Amino acid sequence: MRVSFTVNGRRLEADDVWEGESLLYVLRERLGLPGAKNACEQGECGSCTVRLDGVPVCACLVAAGQAQDRAVETVEGLGTASGLSPVQRAFVDAGAVQCGFCTPGLLVAVDELLERVPRPSDADVREALSGNLCRCTGYEKILEAVRLAAGGPDAPGAAAGPAAGEAGGAPAGEAG
């Protein structure tokens, strides 16, 4: 089948998509957009997070056919060739980019969060990122990056450390 959709503002088509082929596979292998990472393939890690009609989804769990005539935004759509988006810049400035495997999904999720809640509390951030796993940073740098992107070090919650019982400031649902 042919799937036609808008990806990062451009109308694209993918031919010979087989029934059940994931949106993640189509983006990475057919359209050459490797930003969304293929990690768990079970919707558990968030590395493949993209926005489908503005809503964050795990691209590994979405059949490509479900994206027909819809808008998909990937991490490649956040910045430009000449510059990083504010969220990407904040991740770099806060040192929240480590191995890079989870980073694309986190960036897409944070971009959506800040569009929906421009000045999120730490609880808002933890909730929004609860589906994105990072094994490198321990989350504090990620929280710092979100605070920077939301308005700098004086943003609400900027002085707060990890919540009690959350080693390393893990997002809600990730603490042990």
N, C-alpha and C positions, 0 to 999 in steps of 0.2 A: 504494500500500500504506500501511498504518498502521504506524507504529513507536511502540512503547511502551517507555519506559525511565525510569530514575530519574536526574534531573539535580539535582545539589547537594541531594540528600536529598528531592526532591519527585518524585512519580510524574507523568510528563508523556506526552503523545501528540502525534505529528505525523501529519497526514493527507495523502493524495495525494503521498506521497514516491515519486519515480520511481526505478526501479532504477538504481543507480550514483550516486545523489545522495550527496554526502559528508556525513559527520557535521558537519563545519564549516559547511556551507551550512544544514543543518537547525537547528543551534544559533543561528547568526547571523540567518538570514532568516526562519525559521519560528517560532522560539521567542523571538526578541528578546534573545538573549544575545550581545552583540557583543564580549565580552572576548577571546575567541580571535580572533586577527587572520588575515586572508586575505592572505598575502604571496606566497610562491613557488608554492604549490599543487603542490609536488613533494616535500614532506617534507624539504626541505634546510635551512630556516631556523629551524624550531621555534617560530615565532610563533603557531601554532595549537595548541600543546601543551595537551592536556587529559588527564585520567586516565580510563581505561576499566577498570573493576573494579580500580582502584588503580594501574594501570600507565600511565606516561606514554606517550602516542601522539600522532602528528601527526593531528589531526582531518581534515585535508585528504586523507589517504590511507585513511581508514576509511569504508567505505560505511555509510550511516545504518542500513541493515538489519542490519549486524553488531552494532549497539548494542541490538538488541531484547532486552528483559528484563535489561539489564545496567545497571551504575551508571556514570554519567558525572559527573566533577567538573571544573568550569571555574574560572577565576579568580574569577568572581562568587561562588563558594561558599567562598572562603578567608576573607574577612572578613565583617563584618556591616554593616548600615546605620549602626550606631552606633560601629563600631570596626574598625580594621585588624587583620589577623592578625599574629602576631609576625614572620612573614617579610615581609609587606607593610611593617610598621613599620620593620624593619631596612633594607629597600631605600630607604625615604624618608630615614631617619637617615643612611645612608651616602652618599646622593647618587647612588644607582645607577639612579634613574629618570630617563631622559633624554627621548627623543621619545615613549616609551611604546609603540612598535610591538612591540618584542621583549619588553617587560616582562611582559605576562601569561603568555607561555609560560615565561619564566624563573621567575616566581613559582610556577607549578604544578610545574615541574621541581624547584625548590629545596624546596618543601613536601614533595614525595615523597622527595627525598634525605634530608631531616632526619627524616622519619618512619622511614625505613629505617636511616639512620646518623646518630644524634643528634649526634655530635661528629666530623664528617668531616674528613679531612685535605685539604690543598689539592689533592692529586692526586685524591681522591674527588670533590671539587667540580668540578674540570676535566673529569673523566670524565663525571660526571652532566650537565654542561652542554655537552658537546661537540657536541650537536645543535642548540644554540640560538645563533644568530648575533646579534651586536649591533654595529652600525656606529657607535654614538655614544660609549659609555663607555670602550672599550678594555679592559674586563673587570676592571680592578683594583677599581673601585667595587663591582662585582657580587660579587667575591670577598670584599671587605670586608663587604658586606651579609650574605653567608652566614655569615661568622665571627661577626658580631653576632647573627644569628638563632640560631646554634648555641651561644651562651653568652657573648657579649661579646668584648671585645678580647683577653681572655686565653685565648680558645679556641685549641685546637691549630692551629698554622700561622698564627696571627694576626700574628706578627711577620715572617713570611716574605714576601718580595716575589715578583714574577713569577719563574717558573722560568727558568733559563738558556735562551736561545734563543727565549723567548716574549715578543716585543715586546708591551708593554701587558698582559701577564699573560693572554693568550688561552687559553681552555680547550684541553685536549688535542685535537689534530687540527685546530686552527684556526691554529696558528702557521705562518708562512710558510716 
